[in-house]
Amino acid sequence: MLGGASIGLLAGLTVLAFALGARLAAAGLALATLAATPLLGVGPVLDWWRHRRPHRHRHASRPDDFPSD
């Protein structure tokens, strides 16, 4: 969500700068928007990485010398 918000903010600032006649600033903000575009893929990749396999247990069974109650 943060990636989408930052892209939207940068795109809005780009349009605003262009509308105000600041072409150099608009060009810089457009390049910043393009540079931040990969942020849109970070969230889905992290979700995929987290849920791609079930949680693994550290040990298949308790060791023989594990104290019992």
Backbone hydrogen bonds, N-H to C=O, Kabsch-Sander energy under -0.5 kcal/mol:
donor,donor_aa,acceptor,acceptor_aa,energy
5,A,1,M,-2.2
6,S,2,L,-2.4
7,I,3,G,-2.3
8,G,4,G,-2.5
9,L,5,A,-2.5
10,L,6,S,-2.5
11,A,7,I,-2.6
12,G,8,G,-2.4
13,L,9,L,-2.5
14,T,10,L,-2.0
15,V,11,A,-2.2
16,L,12,G,-2.4
17,A,13,L,-2.7
18,F,14,T,-2.3
19,A,15,V,-2.6
20,L,16,L,-1.8
21,G,18,F,-1.0
22,A,17,A,-2.2
23,R,21,G,-1.6
26,A,22,A,-2.4
27,A,23,R,-2.4
28,G,24,L,-2.2
29,L,25,A,-2.6
30,A,26,A,-2.2
31,L,27,A,-2.1
32,A,28,G,-2.1
33,T,29,L,-2.3
34,L,30,A,-2.2
35,A,31,L,-2.3
36,A,32,A,-1.7
37,T,33,T,-0.6
37,T,34,L,-0.6
39,L,36,A,-1.8
40,L,37,T,-2.1
41,G,38,P,-1.4
42,V,38,P,-0.6
42,V,39,L,-0.7
43,G,39,L,-0.7
45,V,41,G,-1.7
46,L,42,V,-2.4
47,D,43,G,-2.3
48,W,44,P,-2.4
49,W,45,V,-2.6
50,R,46,L,-2.2
51,H,47,D,-2.0
52,R,48,W,-0.7
66,F,63,P,-1.5
